[in-house]
Every structure is written in structure tokens, then in C-alpha cells.
């Protein structure tokens, strides 16, 4: 099944599904195994829509840093920059130079386009 998990401090916080996968899951709800899985998942924490949206649309540097459980100082050390630079990069609407995008992608192990 195609899905993406969003973690914070090493724990899964959200699961993002493509709409067609979600719709296919809804169609399978008659299956007893699926119903059991849904009941088991009901004990998992549910987040308010505003909290989920805030996290999903968070500044990408901050989101990736939190997903890795790093402080700004830890990320700064990994990149060889000052903590104040990380704080600047985490501001809303921050724009990154190509070299910065490449460094960030390398340290987080993700695609550079995440920071475009």
C-alpha cells in the first residue's frame, strides 16, 4: 500500500494516503479483517485538523529536524553552521540557495526539491 508517515521525535504522528488508496480502503470496509484493524487503530491518538495542517505545512527544515528528533544546535553541528542560521532557515517563507538545499537534502537524506 502506498502511504507516507510523518514522524516527530521518532514516533509516527500522521499517515498520509493518496486519495485513490483511501477510497479503495473505504470500499473494503466490509471485510472483517479491515474492521478489526480499524477498531484497533481507534485507540491511537487522533489529532485536530488544525494541528495536522500546521504540522504538514510547517517549514520544511523545521519539520525534517523535528522528525529526526534533533535540536537546532544538533542540526547546526551536522551542517557546520551556527544555531542562528538554522533558526533563520526555519522561518516561515524562508528561501534557500541551491547549495543550502543540497546540504539540507544530504543531511536529512531526502530530495532537494523538498526545500524548493
PyMOL CGO cylinders between C-alpha atoms (Angstrom):
from pymol import cmd
from pymol.cgo import CYLINDER

trace = [
    CYLINDER, 0.00, 0.00, 0.00, 1.32, 3.43, -0.90, 0.3, 1, 1, 1, 1, 1, 1,
    CYLINDER, 1.32, 3.43, -0.90, 1.44, 5.85, 2.03, 0.3, 1, 1, 1, 1, 1, 1,
    CYLINDER, 1.44, 5.85, 2.03, 3.71, 8.27, 3.81, 0.3, 1, 1, 1, 1, 1, 1,
    CYLINDER, 3.71, 8.27, 3.81, 4.26, 8.57, 7.53, 0.3, 1, 1, 1, 1, 1, 1,
    CYLINDER, 4.26, 8.57, 7.53, 5.16, 11.81, 9.21, 0.3, 1, 1, 1, 1, 1, 1,
    CYLINDER, 5.16, 11.81, 9.21, 7.08, 11.38, 12.41, 0.3, 1, 1, 1, 1, 1, 1,
    CYLINDER, 7.08, 11.38, 12.41, 8.08, 13.64, 15.24, 0.3, 1, 1, 1, 1, 1, 1,
    CYLINDER, 8.08, 13.64, 15.24, 10.79, 12.70, 17.71, 0.3, 1, 1, 1, 1, 1, 1,
    CYLINDER, 10.79, 12.70, 17.71, 10.96, 9.24, 16.18, 0.3, 1, 1, 1, 1, 1, 1,
    CYLINDER, 10.96, 9.24, 16.18, 7.24, 8.46, 16.60, 0.3, 1, 1, 1, 1, 1, 1,
    CYLINDER, 7.24, 8.46, 16.60, 4.65, 8.31, 13.81, 0.3, 1, 1, 1, 1, 1, 1,
    CYLINDER, 4.65, 8.31, 13.81, 2.36, 11.32, 14.13, 0.3, 1, 1, 1, 1, 1, 1,
    CYLINDER, 2.36, 11.32, 14.13, 0.42, 11.22, 10.82, 0.3, 1, 1, 1, 1, 1, 1,
    CYLINDER, 0.42, 11.22, 10.82, -0.22, 8.87, 7.92, 0.3, 1, 1, 1, 1, 1, 1,
    CYLINDER, -0.22, 8.87, 7.92, -0.83, 10.44, 4.52, 0.3, 1, 1, 1, 1, 1, 1,
    CYLINDER, -0.83, 10.44, 4.52, -2.61, 8.34, 1.87, 0.3, 1, 1, 1, 1, 1, 1,
    CYLINDER, -2.61, 8.34, 1.87, -3.26, 9.14, -1.78, 0.3, 1, 1, 1, 1, 1, 1,
    CYLINDER, -3.26, 9.14, -1.78, -6.97, 9.79, -2.33, 0.3, 1, 1, 1, 1, 1, 1,
    CYLINDER, -6.97, 9.79, -2.33, -7.41, 6.75, -4.60, 0.3, 1, 1, 1, 1, 1, 1,
    CYLINDER, -7.41, 6.75, -4.60, -5.84, 4.48, -1.94, 0.3, 1, 1, 1, 1, 1, 1,
    CYLINDER, -5.84, 4.48, -1.94, -8.07, 5.98, 0.74, 0.3, 1, 1, 1, 1, 1, 1,
    CYLINDER, -8.07, 5.98, 0.74, -11.17, 5.47, -1.43, 0.3, 1, 1, 1, 1, 1, 1,
    CYLINDER, -11.17, 5.47, -1.43, -10.15, 1.86, -2.10, 0.3, 1, 1, 1, 1, 1, 1,
    CYLINDER, -10.15, 1.86, -2.10, -9.80, 1.29, 1.64, 0.3, 1, 1, 1, 1, 1, 1,
    CYLINDER, -9.80, 1.29, 1.64, -13.27, 2.68, 2.24, 0.3, 1, 1, 1, 1, 1, 1,
    CYLINDER, -13.27, 2.68, 2.24, -14.70, 0.22, -0.28, 0.3, 1, 1, 1, 1, 1, 1,
    CYLINDER, -14.70, 0.22, -0.28, -13.06, -2.69, 1.56, 0.3, 1, 1, 1, 1, 1, 1,
    CYLINDER, -13.06, -2.69, 1.56, -14.59, -1.85, 4.95, 0.3, 1, 1, 1, 1, 1, 1,
    CYLINDER, -14.59, -1.85, 4.95, -16.96, -4.79, 4.70, 0.3, 1, 1, 1, 1, 1, 1,
    CYLINDER, -16.96, -4.79, 4.70, -14.03, -7.16, 5.20, 0.3, 1, 1, 1, 1, 1, 1,
    CYLINDER, -14.03, -7.16, 5.20, -13.87, -8.35, 8.83, 0.3, 1, 1, 1, 1, 1, 1,
    CYLINDER, -13.87, -8.35, 8.83, -10.09, -8.06, 8.96, 0.3, 1, 1, 1, 1, 1, 1,
    CYLINDER, -10.09, -8.06, 8.96, -10.30, -4.41, 7.95, 0.3, 1, 1, 1, 1, 1, 1,
    CYLINDER, -10.30, -4.41, 7.95, -12.94, -3.74, 10.59, 0.3, 1, 1, 1, 1, 1, 1,
    CYLINDER, -12.94, -3.74, 10.59, -10.73, -5.33, 13.25, 0.3, 1, 1, 1, 1, 1, 1,
    CYLINDER, -10.73, -5.33, 13.25, -7.78, -3.19, 12.14, 0.3, 1, 1, 1, 1, 1, 1,
    CYLINDER, -7.78, -3.19, 12.14, -9.92, -0.05, 12.29, 0.3, 1, 1, 1, 1, 1, 1,
    CYLINDER, -9.92, -0.05, 12.29, -11.12, -0.91, 15.80, 0.3, 1, 1, 1, 1, 1, 1,
    CYLINDER, -11.12, -0.91, 15.80, -7.52, -1.46, 16.92, 0.3, 1, 1, 1, 1, 1, 1,
    CYLINDER, -7.52, -1.46, 16.92, -6.49, 1.85, 15.37, 0.3, 1, 1, 1, 1, 1, 1,
    CYLINDER, -6.49, 1.85, 15.37, -9.28, 3.62, 17.22, 0.3, 1, 1, 1, 1, 1, 1,
    CYLINDER, -9.28, 3.62, 17.22, -7.12, 3.54, 20.34, 0.3, 1, 1, 1, 1, 1, 1,
    CYLINDER, -7.12, 3.54, 20.34, -4.41, 5.57, 18.57, 0.3, 1, 1, 1, 1, 1, 1,
    CYLINDER, -4.41, 5.57, 18.57, -4.40, 9.31, 19.27, 0.3, 1, 1, 1, 1, 1, 1,
    CYLINDER, -4.40, 9.31, 19.27, -6.42, 11.48, 16.91, 0.3, 1, 1, 1, 1, 1, 1,
    CYLINDER, -6.42, 11.48, 16.91, -5.18, 14.96, 16.09, 0.3, 1, 1, 1, 1, 1, 1,
    CYLINDER, -5.18, 14.96, 16.09, -7.30, 18.01, 15.42, 0.3, 1, 1, 1, 1, 1, 1,
    CYLINDER, -7.30, 18.01, 15.42, -7.37, 19.12, 11.79, 0.3, 1, 1, 1, 1, 1, 1,
    CYLINDER, -7.37, 19.12, 11.79, -5.70, 22.45, 12.60, 0.3, 1, 1, 1, 1, 1, 1,
    CYLINDER, -5.70, 22.45, 12.60, -2.83, 20.67, 14.37, 0.3, 1, 1, 1, 1, 1, 1,
    CYLINDER, -2.83, 20.67, 14.37, -2.41, 18.22, 11.49, 0.3, 1, 1, 1, 1, 1, 1,
    CYLINDER, -2.41, 18.22, 11.49, -2.43, 21.01, 8.89, 0.3, 1, 1, 1, 1, 1, 1,
    CYLINDER, -2.43, 21.01, 8.89, 0.02, 23.11, 10.90, 0.3, 1, 1, 1, 1, 1, 1,
    CYLINDER, 0.02, 23.11, 10.90, 2.41, 20.17, 11.01, 0.3, 1, 1, 1, 1, 1, 1,
    CYLINDER, 2.41, 20.17, 11.01, 2.01, 19.18, 7.37, 0.3, 1, 1, 1, 1, 1, 1,
    CYLINDER, 2.01, 19.18, 7.37, 2.50, 22.76, 6.12, 0.3, 1, 1, 1, 1, 1, 1,
    CYLINDER, 2.50, 22.76, 6.12, 5.27, 23.57, 8.61, 0.3, 1, 1, 1, 1, 1, 1,
    CYLINDER, 5.27, 23.57, 8.61, 8.55, 25.00, 7.34, 0.3, 1, 1, 1, 1, 1, 1,
    CYLINDER, 8.55, 25.00, 7.34, 10.33, 22.01, 5.73, 0.3, 1, 1, 1, 1, 1, 1,
    CYLINDER, 10.33, 22.01, 5.73, 13.60, 22.47, 7.63, 0.3, 1, 1, 1, 1, 1, 1,
    CYLINDER, 13.60, 22.47, 7.63, 11.81, 22.57, 10.97, 0.3, 1, 1, 1, 1, 1, 1,
    CYLINDER, 11.81, 22.57, 10.97, 9.58, 19.61, 10.08, 0.3, 1, 1, 1, 1, 1, 1,
    CYLINDER, 9.58, 19.61, 10.08, 12.52, 17.44, 8.98, 0.3, 1, 1, 1, 1, 1, 1,
    CYLINDER, 12.52, 17.44, 8.98, 14.53, 18.45, 12.05, 0.3, 1, 1, 1, 1, 1, 1,
    CYLINDER, 14.53, 18.45, 12.05, 11.65, 17.52, 14.37, 0.3, 1, 1, 1, 1, 1, 1,
    CYLINDER, 11.65, 17.52, 14.37, 11.07, 14.23, 12.54, 0.3, 1, 1, 1, 1, 1, 1,
    CYLINDER, 11.07, 14.23, 12.54, 14.70, 13.35, 13.24, 0.3, 1, 1, 1, 1, 1, 1,
    CYLINDER, 14.70, 13.35, 13.24, 14.40, 14.42, 16.88, 0.3, 1, 1, 1, 1, 1, 1,
    CYLINDER, 14.40, 14.42, 16.88, 17.21, 16.98, 16.55, 0.3, 1, 1, 1, 1, 1, 1,
    CYLINDER, 17.21, 16.98, 16.55, 17.57, 20.35, 18.25, 0.3, 1, 1, 1, 1, 1, 1,
    CYLINDER, 17.57, 20.35, 18.25, 18.54, 23.38, 16.20, 0.3, 1, 1, 1, 1, 1, 1,
    CYLINDER, 18.54, 23.38, 16.20, 22.03, 23.11, 17.70, 0.3, 1, 1, 1, 1, 1, 1,
    CYLINDER, 22.03, 23.11, 17.70, 22.34, 19.45, 16.67, 0.3, 1, 1, 1, 1, 1, 1,
    CYLINDER, 22.34, 19.45, 16.67, 21.30, 20.23, 13.11, 0.3, 1, 1, 1, 1, 1, 1,
    CYLINDER, 21.30, 20.23, 13.11, 23.68, 23.21, 13.03, 0.3, 1, 1, 1, 1, 1, 1,
    CYLINDER, 23.68, 23.21, 13.03, 26.54, 20.94, 14.09, 0.3, 1, 1, 1, 1, 1, 1,
    CYLINDER, 26.54, 20.94, 14.09, 25.71, 18.43, 11.36, 0.3, 1, 1, 1, 1, 1, 1,
    CYLINDER, 25.71, 18.43, 11.36, 25.72, 21.20, 8.75, 0.3, 1, 1, 1, 1, 1, 1,
    CYLINDER, 25.72, 21.20, 8.75, 28.67, 23.20, 10.09, 0.3, 1, 1, 1, 1, 1, 1,
    CYLINDER, 28.67, 23.20, 10.09, 26.62, 26.37, 10.63, 0.3, 1, 1, 1, 1, 1, 1,
    CYLINDER, 26.62, 26.37, 10.63, 25.50, 28.39, 13.64, 0.3, 1, 1, 1, 1, 1, 1,
    CYLINDER, 25.50, 28.39, 13.64, 22.25, 27.69, 15.50, 0.3, 1, 1, 1, 1, 1, 1,
    CYLINDER, 22.25, 27.69, 15.50, 21.07, 31.18, 14.50, 0.3, 1, 1, 1, 1, 1, 1,
    CYLINDER, 21.07, 31.18, 14.50, 21.36, 30.14, 10.84, 0.3, 1, 1, 1, 1, 1, 1,
    CYLINDER, 21.36, 30.14, 10.84, 19.06, 27.18, 11.47, 0.3, 1, 1, 1, 1, 1, 1,
    CYLINDER, 19.06, 27.18, 11.47, 16.57, 29.50, 13.20, 0.3, 1, 1, 1, 1, 1, 1,
    CYLINDER, 16.57, 29.50, 13.20, 16.67, 31.77, 10.13, 0.3, 1, 1, 1, 1, 1, 1,
    CYLINDER, 16.67, 31.77, 10.13, 16.11, 28.81, 7.79, 0.3, 1, 1, 1, 1, 1, 1,
    CYLINDER, 16.11, 28.81, 7.79, 13.12, 27.69, 9.87, 0.3, 1, 1, 1, 1, 1, 1,
    CYLINDER, 13.12, 27.69, 9.87, 11.25, 30.98, 9.50, 0.3, 1, 1, 1, 1, 1, 1,
    CYLINDER, 11.25, 30.98, 9.50, 8.02, 30.98, 7.54, 0.3, 1, 1, 1, 1, 1, 1,
    CYLINDER, 8.02, 30.98, 7.54, 8.63, 31.83, 3.89, 0.3, 1, 1, 1, 1, 1, 1,
    CYLINDER, 8.63, 31.83, 3.89, 12.38, 31.14, 4.05, 0.3, 1, 1, 1, 1, 1, 1,
    CYLINDER, 12.38, 31.14, 4.05, 14.08, 30.80, 0.67, 0.3, 1, 1, 1, 1, 1, 1,
    CYLINDER, 14.08, 30.80, 0.67, 17.18, 28.61, 0.30, 0.3, 1, 1, 1, 1, 1, 1,
    CYLINDER, 17.18, 28.61, 0.30, 20.11, 28.88, -2.09, 0.3, 1, 1, 1, 1, 1, 1,
    CYLINDER, 20.11, 28.88, -2.09, 20.86, 25.84, -4.23, 0.3, 1, 1, 1, 1, 1, 1,
    CYLINDER, 20.86, 25.84, -4.23, 23.93, 24.94, -2.15, 0.3, 1, 1, 1, 1, 1, 1,
    CYLINDER, 23.93, 24.94, -2.15, 21.84, 25.17, 1.03, 0.3, 1, 1, 1, 1, 1, 1,
    CYLINDER, 21.84, 25.17, 1.03, 19.10, 22.96, -0.45, 0.3, 1, 1, 1, 1, 1, 1,
    CYLINDER, 19.10, 22.96, -0.45, 21.75, 20.41, -1.37, 0.3, 1, 1, 1, 1, 1, 1,
    CYLINDER, 21.75, 20.41, -1.37, 23.25, 20.42, 2.15, 0.3, 1, 1, 1, 1, 1, 1,
    CYLINDER, 23.25, 20.42, 2.15, 19.82, 20.07, 3.75, 0.3, 1, 1, 1, 1, 1, 1,
    CYLINDER, 19.82, 20.07, 3.75, 18.82, 17.24, 1.42, 0.3, 1, 1, 1, 1, 1, 1,
    CYLINDER, 18.82, 17.24, 1.42, 22.07, 15.41, 2.15, 0.3, 1, 1, 1, 1, 1, 1,
    CYLINDER, 22.07, 15.41, 2.15, 21.83, 15.71, 5.95, 0.3, 1, 1, 1, 1, 1, 1,
    CYLINDER, 21.83, 15.71, 5.95, 18.16, 14.65, 6.01, 0.3, 1, 1, 1, 1, 1, 1,
    CYLINDER, 18.16, 14.65, 6.01, 18.57, 12.01, 3.32, 0.3, 1, 1, 1, 1, 1, 1,
    CYLINDER, 18.57, 12.01, 3.32, 15.70, 13.35, 1.22, 0.3, 1, 1, 1, 1, 1, 1,
    CYLINDER, 15.70, 13.35, 1.22, 15.13, 15.02, -2.15, 0.3, 1, 1, 1, 1, 1, 1,
    CYLINDER, 15.13, 15.02, -2.15, 16.41, 18.56, -2.59, 0.3, 1, 1, 1, 1, 1, 1,
    CYLINDER, 16.41, 18.56, -2.59, 13.03, 19.58, -4.06, 0.3, 1, 1, 1, 1, 1, 1,
    CYLINDER, 13.03, 19.58, -4.06, 11.58, 19.41, -0.53, 0.3, 1, 1, 1, 1, 1, 1,
    CYLINDER, 11.58, 19.41, -0.53, 13.27, 22.76, 0.12, 0.3, 1, 1, 1, 1, 1, 1,
    CYLINDER, 13.27, 22.76, 0.12, 12.39, 24.48, -3.16, 0.3, 1, 1, 1, 1, 1, 1,
]
cmd.load_cgo(trace, "trace")
